[in-house]
């Protein structure tokens, strides 16, 4: 049986990412970092880690662009 604690953990992560990226539709938010993955058989922990890595990179890229000197 799968650990039910993962449900709130993954949903909270999705909410946190979506709050920071409100212009994305849900399937954009989930699909962008997973374009080459097999979505149907993707384990929740892999989804969670992939979302964290992708949106951390996106956030760092945006921070770097916002902090550039002109």
GROMACS elastic network, one bead per residue, 0.5 to 0.9 nm:
[ bonds ]
;  ai    aj funct       b0    kb
    1     4     6  0.86472   500
    2     5     6  0.87899   500
    2     6     6  0.83518   500
    3     6     6  0.61025   500
    3     7     6  0.82986   500
    4     7     6  0.57688   500
    4     8     6  0.80601   500
    5     8     6  0.61028   500
    5     9     6  0.65532   500
    5    10     6  0.88723   500
    6    10     6  0.58977   500
    6    11     6  0.83576   500
    6    44     6  0.74683   500
    6    45     6  0.79325   500
    7    10     6  0.54165   500
    7    11     6  0.60854   500
    7    12     6  0.84401   500
    7    44     6  0.86148   500
    8    11     6  0.50143   500
    8    12     6  0.57665   500
    8    13     6  0.83731   500
    9    12     6  0.52412   500
    9    13     6  0.62728   500
    9    14     6  0.87700   500
    9    48     6  0.85825   500
   10    13     6  0.50888   500
   10    14     6  0.62582   500
   10    15     6  0.86521   500
   10    44     6  0.74948   500
   10    45     6  0.82760   500
   10    47     6  0.83320   500
   10    48     6  0.61335   500
   11    14     6  0.50316   500
   11    15     6  0.61291   500
   11    16     6  0.85710   500
   12    16     6  0.60831   500
   12    17     6  0.85911   500
   13    16     6  0.50588   500
   13    17     6  0.61803   500
   13    18     6  0.84614   500
   13    48     6  0.75173   500
   13    51     6  0.82592   500
   13    52     6  0.80178   500
   14    17     6  0.51786   500
   14    18     6  0.59371   500
   14    19     6  0.84650   500
   14    26     6  0.88809   500
   14    29     6  0.81748   500
   14    30     6  0.83404   500
   14    48     6  0.86276   500
   14    51     6  0.81629   500
   15    18     6  0.50154   500
   15    19     6  0.59562   500
   15    20     6  0.86162   500
   16    19     6  0.52521   500
   16    20     6  0.65554   500
   16    21     6  0.88075   500
   17    20     6  0.52452   500
   17    21     6  0.62172   500
   17    22     6  0.85109   500
   17    29     6  0.80317   500
   17    51     6  0.84376   500
   17    52     6  0.85952   500
   17    55     6  0.72448   500
   18    22     6  0.54422   500
   18    23     6  0.83119   500
   18    24     6  0.72407   500
   18    25     6  0.85838   500
   18    26     6  0.78521   500
   18    29     6  0.72125   500
   19    22     6  0.55209   500
   20    23     6  0.89580   500
   21    24     6  0.58704   500
   21    29     6  0.82090   500
   22    25     6  0.77549   500
   24    27     6  0.80807   500
   24    28     6  0.58758   500
   24    29     6  0.59092   500
   25    28     6  0.51791   500
   25    29     6  0.62264   500
   25    30     6  0.87802   500
   26    29     6  0.50723   500
   26    30     6  0.63113   500
   26    31     6  0.83446   500
   27    30     6  0.50169   500
   27    31     6  0.54550   500
   27    32     6  0.80064   500
   28    32     6  0.55099   500
   28    33     6  0.86961   500
   29    32     6  0.59700   500
   29    33     6  0.76946   500
   29    51     6  0.85477   500
   30    33     6  0.65978   500
   30    34     6  0.68601   500
   30    47     6  0.85418   500
   30    51     6  0.74780   500
   31    34     6  0.50098   500
   31    35     6  0.58033   500
   31    39     6  0.85578   500
   32    35     6  0.57512   500
   32    54     6  0.86295   500
   33    36     6  0.82360   500
   33    37     6  0.86696   500
   33    50     6  0.67700   500
   33    51     6  0.65100   500
   33    53     6  0.87514   500
   33    54     6  0.58968   500
   33    55     6  0.82256   500
   34    37     6  0.51294   500
   34    38     6  0.79579   500
   34    39     6  0.72691   500
   34    47     6  0.81966   500
   34    50     6  0.75858   500
   34    51     6  0.83785   500
   35    38     6  0.84502   500
   35    39     6  0.85759   500
   36    39     6  0.86806   500
   37    40     6  0.88770   500
   37    42     6  0.76088   500
   38    41     6  0.60466   500
   38    42     6  0.61771   500
   39    42     6  0.52212   500
   39    43     6  0.87885   500
   39    47     6  0.89023   500
   40    43     6  0.87167   500
   42    45     6  0.84505   500
   42    46     6  0.66228   500
   42    47     6  0.66182   500
   43    46     6  0.53533   500
   43    47     6  0.63459   500
   43    48     6  0.87279   500
   44    48     6  0.60715   500
   44    49     6  0.86121   500
   45    49     6  0.61483   500
   45    50     6  0.84629   500
   46    49     6  0.51417   500
   46    50     6  0.59411   500
   46    51     6  0.84697   500
   47    50     6  0.51153   500
   47    51     6  0.60616   500
   47    52     6  0.85523   500
   48    51     6  0.52959   500
   48    52     6  0.62349   500
   48    53     6  0.87274   500
   49    52     6  0.51274   500
   49    53     6  0.61693   500
   49    54     6  0.85484   500
   50    53     6  0.52383   500
   50    54     6  0.60316   500
   50    55     6  0.84901   500
   51    54     6  0.52173   500
   51    55     6  0.59676   500
   51    56     6  0.81780   500
   52    55     6  0.55047   500
   52    56     6  0.58202   500
   52    57     6  0.84989   500
   53    56     6  0.51903   500
   53    57     6  0.62127   500
   53    58     6  0.86266   500
   54    57     6  0.53061   500
   54    58     6  0.62425   500
   54    59     6  0.86606   500
   55    59     6  0.58885   500
   55    60     6  0.83817   500
   56    59     6  0.50444   500
   56    60     6  0.60892   500
   56    61     6  0.85070   500
   57    60     6  0.50713   500
   57    61     6  0.60499   500
   57    62     6  0.85737   500
   58    61     6  0.51103   500
   58    62     6  0.62136   500
   58    63     6  0.86104   500
   59    62     6  0.51094   500
   59    63     6  0.61070   500
   59    64     6  0.85901   500
   60    64     6  0.60946   500
   60    65     6  0.85757   500
   61    64     6  0.51501   500
   61    65     6  0.62272   500
   61    66     6  0.86440   500
   62    65     6  0.50903   500
   62    66     6  0.61126   500
   62    67     6  0.86067   500
   63    66     6  0.51019   500
   63    67     6  0.61419   500
   63    68     6  0.87466   500
   64    67     6  0.51867   500
   64    68     6  0.63065   500
   65    68     6  0.54889   500
   66    69     6  0.86409   500
